[in-house]
Amino acid sequence: MTGCGRRFAVKAVVACLATALGLGTTAIASEAADNPLQIAIHLGYHDTVKLGEWMPVAIDVTNHGSDVDGTLEIQASNSFGGKGGPPGGSAVYQIPLSLASGATKHLRTFVSEDYPGTVDARIVASGRVLASQQTSITNTVSGLLIGVVSDQPSALDTVATVHPGGVAPSVIHLAAADLPDSGLVLRAFDVLAIDDFSTDTLTDGQRNALVDYVMQGGSLLLGTGGSWRKTLAGLPNAIVPMQATGSVVLANAAVLGNVTGVEIATGTVSPRATVWVTEGGRPLLIEQPTGAGLIAMATFDWAQGSVSTSTAAATLLRQVVIRSTYGNTSGSVLNNVSSGKGMPTNSVATRGGSLSQSLGNMPALDLPAWWVIGALVLVYVLLVGPVNYFVLRRLKRRALAWVTVPTIALIASGGAYGASLITKGTSVLATEIAIVHVQQGWDRAYSEDYTGILAPARGDYDVALSGPQAMVSPIYYYSGNINDPNLGAMRVNTSSDGITLPNMSAFTLRGFATEGITSGPQVIGQAQLIGGKVKGTIKNVSSLNFTDGVVFAGNTYQKIGELAPGGTASFNLLPSTSASFNGNPAFMQVYPSNMSCCGAPPSQSTDAERQAETRTAVLSTLPINNFTGLPISGSPMVVLWTKQPFQQLTVNGGHPRTYIESAIVLNVPVTQIGAGAMPAGVVSGRIIDVDANLTPAGPPGLVLADSGSMTYSFSPAIAAGAHLTNVTISNSNPYGAKFGGPNSSTSVKGQAWDWSTSSWIAVAYLDNGSTSIPDSAVNPATGEVRVRLSSDGQFATGFLSISGDVK
């Protein structure tokens, strides 16, 4: 009986708790439903998010109550709480909100997250939260993200079914209003396609964003055909490979599967472009490298009825996507494939974390000038000695010296302390590191700026940035109290780029990163391969004075001296891509410091030591020839240093004491290869076709393929009248031994395209070695070499390049 009573009591308690929880849940749901302010959030493009890139956050706010004047706050979760990364700062993006009763407002901002998490939206007025809503990031893209801008709702949907490299692309249809005014936001798309769309409806900001997107390394796909006027009318000439002047109708297009009645655009092909598919001598597909990116143009309309249903056209579209992604020499897609899902992204927050040590390594406050100290000592001696004596003697009160001397000492000490506190003790210290990526022929540049703030006292600090509007991001921290909720906290006013750093502690670092498009300093570089060496010049046509610089050619480098405005510097390097994975890469050898190579770091760095550490940290973030830190290409990359800041900042209305280090980065292509040896690494292979499933795994830069083939093209810029012979293909693996997965094949078959017979011929391929190529596999007109690797099992491809003799 007692047991039954106990069981009854337990059941009663459980029932009460369940009832209470149910009532509580009902109350919460009722409260949310009764709130006159309703918030709806949509993340990314059609709720699809690409981690590590800036994604739009669209918010619809509906007001069923009284008028509201407040602030809409958007906050993305950071990596605290074991989300897979180091401690990251937390940014709250603020949008002023004024909403009348009965009104609905659509707002948009952008956030970036490296790990799946949540995004919170809340409306705050007078310090009180009026409404809030949270949504989770559930649909992330680990493969290709392709944006399509077209008046046809199903245009290029075929891309989602062709599976380039075994990857199912995510196709996102964009309206004109979805296109941002920033090329940084478009960077999330591996390919951006425009087909049968009235581009003259785009704003100037959207047109500039398209150019910036391509110049930064994006891939643009244009479809024309009978709607060529409509599609090309509003596009800048810089991103149009062919100036169309008319159109013709093909009776039969064999390349497209013998479809009939295909209308194609005609015109003048740009001298920088290459026609790689023709029909009856007329261009069908054109490619043009522009800046760091690539533009592919189809002279037909992919959405035209007979083309859109053609199997041959779908196969051709698959190859276009492959050439525009895996074959884009910017290397971003290959980095994503080799890293795999869940691996750290190369976002500005991640790079900022790599620089956090340098941001906190600030110079000590300078001592006052020697003459100031000398003047103070002299005044003190005069006051204590002669002045004090003569005044007391005149007053006939020399006995008071025992009072006046300590009084003068106290007053002098207090005055000196007060003066030092006013001039030095309240100074905010700041470190600014700017990395500006310039492209020849582009008057704008991509700029990434990293700022560290060291405050002298506790409190909130308001940072104002001047210049073009930029995207503001927190950074990762590898030091400090990770349990501190304010570690890296920041509030960003999206309308002014004003940044508030709340609750800062004295003498602790708070950092942030900004990235945007700015007016780029004009630097011109040219390089040739002569006698086996890369020789070239760099000319400074900007108004900046560069203190010095360095030129990389694979794993070799050459320092250059000061480069004044209008000045020219030359370089002469023997390119080398050989490196041990366990050894120090070239960027760590350029500026040796105690931190990188030479003993324990001192407690207080000298200016030279600090500069060396900062520069080495900057070089470590650069994608030196596509893959950070791995010398896979011998093409020159120039880094010039200046003390000129690329953003002006004030803290609490004043200018902080700032340490500045800015790097200007320029990749210089080898435009001509003259007589002599052509070493490996100068001409790298470009992927032009993949008939295999690519596995997102393995070390960065190495791609694993399953039972299929990969085709590479090598296009050396051979000087007129010369020809290439004694060609070998080098498969370089900086990790050392041959690498493969659990199902690795022991046999990888190599083939080369024989231009004399227009067929594939077998070659004795050596994995992680050099493979001889017959002269018949060298295009006699252009010097191009094509190689296909295939296997029945899993195989890894390394960094392929060609070597040979130019005669």
N, C-alpha and C positions, 0 to 999 in steps of 0.2 A: 504493500500500500504506500509505503514511504517512497519506493522507487517510482511508482506511478505518479505520485505527487511531484517528484523532482522532474520527471519527464514532461509533465504538464507545464511546470514552471518554465522549463527551458523553451518549450514550444511557444509559450506565451511571450517570452522575451524576444524570440526570433520573429514572431508575428508582429510584435510592436516595432522592432527595428525595420522590418520590411515595409511596414505601413509608413513609418517615418521617412524612409528613403524614397518610397514611392511618392509621398506627399511633397518631399523636397524636390524630386525630379520634376514633378508636375508644376511646382511653384516656379522652378527655374525656367522650364519651357514656357509657362504662361507669361513670366516676366519678359522673356525674349520676344514672345509673340506680341505682347502689349507695348513694347518699346516703340515709340513713334518714329524713331530713327532706325531704318533698316539698311544693312550693309551687305552687298554681294561682291565676292572677290573671284576673279579669274586669273590664274597664273599662266605665264608663258604664252605661247601661240596655240590657241585652241586647247588650252590646258595641257600643253606639252612643254616640258622644261628641259633645257640642256644645261647640265651642271657646269659651273666654272665660267659661264657667259652671262652677260646682262640680259635679263628676261623682263618683259613687260608685266606689270601688275595692274590690271584694269579693275577699278572699283566703281560700283554704282551705289550711290547714297540716295535714299528716298526719305523725305521728311513728311510725316503725317501729323506733326505737332506744330509748336510755335516756331518762329524764326530762330535760326541758329547761326551764331558767329563763333567760330572756333578753329581748331586745327585737326586735320586728318593725319594720323600717324601710322606709318607702315614700318613694321619691324620683321626682318627675317631672322630665323634662329641661327645661331652660330655653332661652332663645333664643341661647345661645352656640353658636358653630359655624356661623353663617350660616343659621339657621333662619328668617330673614326679619324679625327684630325687633331692637330695641336690646338691649344686655347686660342680662340679668335675673338677679335673685337666685335661688339654688337652695335649696329647702326640703326638709328630711328630716323626715317625719312619723313619730313614734315611738309604738308601742303596746306596753305591757308584755305579755309572753307567758310563760305557764307551761303546759307541755304534757306530760302524762304519757305514758308509753310505751304505744303502741298507740292513742292518742287522735287525734281529728281536731277541729280548731277552725275555726269560720267567723268571720272578722273583717271589719270594714268601716270605711273612712275616706273622706275626700273630698279631691280635688285639683282644681286648675284649671290649664288650659294654653291659651295663646293661639295656639299653633302646633302642628301635628302633631309628635309626638316619641315618646318611650318612657317607660315607667314601670318602675322597678326595685323589687323586693321582696327583702329579705334578712333573715335571722335572725342576730342578733349576741349573743354571750355572752362576757363577760370580754374584750372587745375583739377577739374573733375571729369571723369570718364563718363560720357553720355551714352555711348554705344560701342560695342566691340564685336569682332568676328574673327575667327581663326580658320585657316584652311591648310591642309597638308599637301606636300609635294609628293604625288604618287606616280605620275606618268613621266618618267625621265627617259631621255634618248641616249642610248649608248652607241648607236650606229650613226648613219648619215641623216642629217636634217636638211630637207630641200624645200625652199620656199618658191611658190609659183604665183606670179602676178599675171592674171589674164581675165578677160571679160567672159571667157568660156569656163563655166563652173567645174568641168571635168578635165580641163587641159592638163596634159602630162601626168595624169593619174597612172599611166602605164609605168612610170618610174618605180612605183611601189611594188610592181610585180616582176621586174627584171632582175632584182637581187644582184647588183654588182658586187663581186667579191663574196657572194653568199650572204650579203648583208641586206636586210629589208629596210629600205629608206623610209623615213617618215615624211610624207608629203603634206605640206601646210599651204593652203590657199589663202592668199593675202589680198585684202582690199586696199585701195589707195590710202585709206585712212590708217591702215596698219603699218605702212612704211614709215619708219621714224626719220627724224632729221639728223641722225647720228649714224655714221658708219660703224661705230663701236657696237651698236645693238644689232646691226645686220651681220656682224661677225659670227653670230651663233649659227648661221646657215652655211653648210658646206657648199651648197650651190644655190644661187638665186636665179630663177628663170623668169623671163618676161616674154610672153607670147600673146599676140593678138590683144594688145592692151593700148589704150590711148595715153601714151607717156606725156603728151603735152598738158595733161591735167595735173601732173606732179608739180609740187612747189620747188622753188630754187633750193631750199634746204634738203628736200628729198633727192634732187638730182646730185647735189654735192655729196650726199651720203652714199649714193651709188658709186661715185668715183672714188671716194675715200675707202669704201668697202673693197673695191678691186685693188687699189694701190696698197692696201694693208695685207693682201694675200688672198682675198676672196675670189670665188669663181662665179662668173656671170654667164648665163646661157640665154641667148637671144633667138627667138623664132620669128621669121618674117613672112615669106611667101606673098600672097596677094595683099596682105594687110601690112606691108612693109612701111608705108607712110605712117600709118597709125602707131606702129610699134616703135619706130625710130625717130619720129618727129621731135620728141621732147628729150632725147638722150644727148648728152655732150659728145662731141666728136671723138674725145679721147677714149671712149669705151665702145666705139662702133668700128669693127674691123673692116667693114666694107661700106663705102658711101653709095647707097643704092640710088639708082636713077630711073629704074623701070622694072618691068617683070615680063616673063615669057611663060607659056604653058608647054610643058613637056608631054608629048604624046605617050611616052612610055618611060618610066624611071626604073631601070633594072636594079639599081642599087637598093631601091626602096621596096623591092619585091614585085617588080613589073607592074606597079600601080600606074594608072593612066590619068591624064588630065591634072598633073601636079603643077601648080603655079609657083614659080621660083622668082626671087628678086635678082636683079642684075645690076651691075655697077662696077666701081673701081675698088679693087682690093688694096688695103693699106700695105705699104712696103714692109711694115713690121709684122704682118700677118702671114700665115701659112695655110694654103688650101690642101686639105688631106683627103677629101672625098669629092669626086667630080662625077658628072653624068654628061656624056657627049661633049666634054671639054668645058662644061659650065660648072662653076663651084657649087657644091651642095653643103659642105661643112668647112668652116674656117676657124682657125685658132689664132689668137694674138696674145702673147705675154705682155702685160701692162703693169709696171711697178713690180710688186711682189706677187701679183695675182695673175689670173688667166681669164680670157674672154673667149667663149665658144659661140659661134654664130651659125645658125642653119638658114640657108636661103629659102627654105620652104617653111610652111606652117605645120608644127607638130600636131596641131588640133584639127587639121583638115581631114575630112571624113575618110578618104581612102588611105591616107597616111596613118591616121590614128588607129586603124584596125589592122595594119600590115605587120606581120610577124617579123619580116626583115627590117622594118623601120624600128620595131621594138628592140631588136638585137643591136641595131646601130645606136639607138638611144642609150642602151646599157654601156656601150663602149664610150660614148660621149661623157656619161657620168663618171666612168672610171678615169678617163683622161683628165677630167675636171676636178677630181677628188684625190685619188691615189697618185695621179700623174701631175698634180699641182705641186710645183717645186717648193712651195712654202712649207710643205712637210707637216702641216697641222693634222691632216687626216691620218697620215701614217703614225704620227705620235699617238693619236687617240686609239688606233687599232692595236698598236703594239703594247700600249699601256693596259688597255682592257677596262672593263666596267668596274667601278669601285676604286680605281687607282686615283691618286691625287691629281687634280687638274693644275694647269699652268695659269691660273687666274692671277689677277693683280694682287689679290690678298695673299696668295702663296708666295709670289715673288717678293712682296713686302715683308713677309716673314723671313725670307732669306737675307733681307737687308736690315732687320730689326737690330742686330748687333751694331751695325754701322750707324744707324739712326741714334742709338744711345751713346755712342762714343763721341762725346762732345768735348771741344777744347775747354780748358779751365779759363776762368775769367782772367783777362790780362791785368798785370800789375799796372798801377799808374806810371806815367812817364817819369823818368829820373829827375827831370827838372821840377816836377810837381812835388815829389818827395823832398827834394833838396830845399825848395822854397818853404815848405811847411816846417822842416827842421830849423831852417834859418830864422823864420818868424818866431818859432817857439823859443829858441835860444835868446833872441833879442828881447822877447817879452820877459822871460824869467831873469835874464841878466841885466843888461844896461837899462832897459826901459823901467823895469821894476825898481832898480836901485835909484835912478834919478828922480822918479816920481815920489818915492818914499822919502828921499833926502829933501826934496823941495817941500814936502809936507811935514818934514821933521818927525816922521813916524817910522824910522827904519826898523824899529823893533817889531813892526807888523809883518816883516818879511816871512816869518814862519807861518803866517796865515795866507799871504798873497801868493807865495810860491806854489803850495799845493792847490790853491784855488785856480791859478793859471793853468796848472797841469791838468786839473779835472776839466776845465773849460776847453782846453786844446784837445784833450782826448775825446771828449764828447763831440766837439765839432768835427774832428777827423772821422769819427765813427758815423756821425750823421751824414757827412758828405759822401762817405763810401757807401752807406746804405742807399742813399738817393741815387747815386750814379751807377753802382754795381749791384748792390744787394737785392734790388727789386727787378733785376733784368730777367726776362724770359729768354731762355736759350732755345734755339731751333736748329735743326739740321735739315737741309733740303738736298735730295738726290734726284736728279732729272735724267731720264734716258729718252732721247729724241731720235726716232727712226725716220731718216730721210730717204727719199727716192728721187733719182735723177729725172727731171722733167715734170716734177710735181712741186708746186709752190707751197704745199701744206705738208704737215708731218704728223705722225702719231707720237704723242708725248705721254710718257708715264712718269709721274712725280711721286716721290715718297717723302713724307715730312714727319719728323720727330719733334715733339714739344716737351721741354723740361721746365716745370714751373717752380718758382722760388717759394711759393706758399700754397696752402690749401685753398680750394675754391673752384668756381666755374671759370673757364677761359673761353672767350669767343674769338674764333679765327675767321678772318675775312680773306677771301681769295679774289684777286683781280685777274682779268684776262678772259679768254673764251670759256664758256660754260663747260664744265667737265663732269665726269661721273666720279663720285666719291665713294670709296670703299674702306672698310676697316682692314686691318692686317692681322696676321697671326703673330703670337708672342711665344718666345721660347725661354723667357725668364720672367720673373715677377711672381706675385701671389696669384695662382690660378683660382683660388677660392674667392678672390675679390670680385664682386659683381660689377665693379666699375673698371676692371682691367680692360681698357680699350673701348669703353663706352663713348658714344658720340651721337649727337643729334645734328641732322643735316637739313637745312632749309633748301628744298629743291628749286625754289624760285630765284634764290640769290647765291647759292653755293656757300652760304654761311654755315660754319661748323661750330657747335658748342661742345666743349669737352667738360662734362660735369664731374664734380666731386674729385678733382685732381688732388693727389697728395703731394706734399713738397718733395721735390727732387726725385720724382718718378717719371718714367717715360710714358707718353701717350702718343701713338702714331696713327697715321692714316695714309691712304694712297688715293691719287687722282689720276685719271687717264682721259685723254681727249685729243682732238685734232687742233693743231696750232699752226701758226705761220712758221714754216720750216726754214732754217738757215740753208742757203744755197751752197752746196758743195758738189764739185764735179770730179769724178774719178774715171780713169780709163786704164785698162790692163790688157797686156798681150803676153803670149807665151812665146819666147824667143830663146832658142838654144836650150830648151828644157827649164828655163827660169821664167817666173812671172815678173814682168817688169811693167811699171805703170807710174802714173802721176796723180796727185790730188791737188785740186785748186780750190782755194777758199774765195768764193765770190760773194760772201756775206759780209756783214759789218762786224762780226764777232772776231775776237782775238783768241785763238786756241793756244793754250800754253804748251801742249805737246800732244802726242798721239801714238797709236800702235796699229800696225797692219798685220792681220793674221792670214796665213795661207795654209790651211789645214793645221798641222801640229808645229808649224814654224811661225815665227813672228819677227817683225822689225820695228823698232821704235823710231819715231820721227820727232823732230824738234818743234819749236814754236812755229805756228802758221798764222801769220798776220793777215788782215783783210787784203785780198788781191794776191796773196802769196801762193807759191806752188812748192810741193814736196814730192820727191820721187821715192820709189821703193823697188827693190830687186831681191826676190826671194826664190829659193828652191822649194817648191811645194812638197809637203809630206803629209800623208795621212796615217803613217804607221805610229801606233801608240799602244802601250800596254794598259789594260784596264786597271791594273793595280798601281800604275805610276801616276805622277802628277800631270794633268793636262797642261797645255801651253798657257792657258789663261792664269794658272797659279804660279807660273814662273816669271811673268812679266814684271810684277811689282812685289818682290819678296818682302816679307814682314815677319815679325816675331809670331804673329798669329798664324801664318800660313806655313812657315818653314823653318824659322831660325830661332828656336828656343822659346822659353816661356815669355808671354807678353808682360811688359812692365806694368806697374800699378797706374802710371799716368803716361799715356802715349804722347810722343812728340808730334809736331805737325806733320813731319815726313812719314812717320809710322802710321799716323791716322789716315793720311792720304793713301798710302799703299794698301791698307786694310780695306778702305772704302772702295778703291778702284778694283781690287780683286773681287770683292763682293758683287760689284756691278757686273763685271765680266762673267761671273758665275751664273747670272740670270739670263745672259744673252743666248739666243739660239744660234750659236756659231755654226753657220752652214747647216741649218735646219734642225739639228738635235743638240740640245744644251750639253756642252762639255765634251761631246764626242767629235773628233776631227774627221768627218767623213768626206769632206770636199776640200780641194785645194784652191777654190775660187776665193779671191781676197775679200776680207771684211775689214773696214776701216773704223777705228774708234778714236774720236778727237775729244780732248778734254778742255773745258772752260769753266771759269768761275761765274759765268753769267747765269742768273736764275731764269727759269721759264715760267714761273708764276710768282707774283708778288703777294706776300701775305702780311697781315697785321694781326696782332694778338691784343685783345682788349683795347683796340684803337691805336696801339703803338707798334713800332717796328721792333721785333725781337733781335737780339744779337744772334746772327745767323751764320752757320758754316754751310757753304754751298759747294757741291761737286756735280757738274753736268757732263753727260757723255752724248756725243753726236755719233750715231751709228749709220754707216753706209755700206751696203754690199755692192761690190764692183764686179760685174761679169767680165770674163775673158772674152773679148770681142774678136780676137784674131790669133790664130796659132800658126807661127811661122816655122821655117825649116829647123830641124833638130829633133831631139827626143821629146816625146810627149809623155810625161810621167803619169802614173795612176793618181786619180783624185781630182784632176783638173776638169775632166768631162765625166759627170756622173750619169748613171742610168735613170731614165724616166719611165715609170710604169705606164704603158699604153693599153694593156689589156690584161684582164684577170679572168680565168676560167677555172676557179677553185674557190673553196670556202676559206676565207681568211679568219684565223683564230685570234681573238683579242687576248693575247697572253704573251709572256716572254719579256725579255729585257727591252727597254726603250729603243726603238729604231729597227729592231729585228721583227720580221713578219713571218708568222707560221701559216702555211697554206696546206690544205687537206686535199689530196688526190685530185690534182688538176694541173694547171699551167699558169705561168705569169710571163708576160712579154715586156721586155725593156727596149727602149730606144736610146741611142747615144748619138748626139748631134754636135760634133766638134766644128768650131768656126774656122775651118781650114783657109789659109790665105789663098788668094787667087793665083792660079797657076801651079799650086802645090797639090800633093796627094798623100793619103795616109796609107801606110803599109806596116807589115809586121805587127799586126794588132793582137793584143791579148785583153781578155776580160778579167779584171781583178775583183774577187768577192772578198771584201775585207770585213772581218769580225773583230771589233776592238775588245770583245770579252775573252778572246783567246781561242779556246777549243771550239770545235764544231758544236752548235747548239741545236737541239731539237726537242720535241715533246715526247710523250710516252709512246706515241705511235709513229715515231720517226722512221722515214724510209732510208734504207742503206743505199739506194740507187736514185740519183737525180739525173735525169737526162737533159742534155743541153743541145740546142739547135740554133743555127744562125740562118738568117734569110739571105739566100743567094740571089743577088740582083741580076745576074746574067741569065738565070733560068727561071726567075720568079717562083722559087720554091724553097722550102725549108730543108737544110742539110744538117746532118749530125756532126757534132763537135765533141771532143773528149773533155767534158766539163769536169773541173776540179772544184769541189766545194771548199770554201775558205782558202782559195789559192788563185792561180792564174791559168786561164784557158786560152789556148791559141785559136785565132780566128783566121780563116783563109782570106786572101785578098779579094776573092769574088764576093765576099760578104760585106765589102765596103762599097757604098754607093759611089760610083765614079764621078758623079756630078756634085754631090753635097757632102760626101764623107760619112753619111749616116750609117750606123751599124745597128741591127736589130737581133736580139737574142731572146730565145724562149726557153724557160726552165719548166720541167714537168716531172711528175712522179705519181706512182700509184698509191703512195702513202703520204704521210705528213712530212713536210720539209720546210726548212727555214731559209729565207733569203736575207742576205746581209746588205752591205753597202756596195753596190756594183759600180765600177768605173772602168774606163778603157785606157790603155797605154799603147804606144807604138812609136813609129818614126814618121816624121813629116818630111817629104822630099820634094 
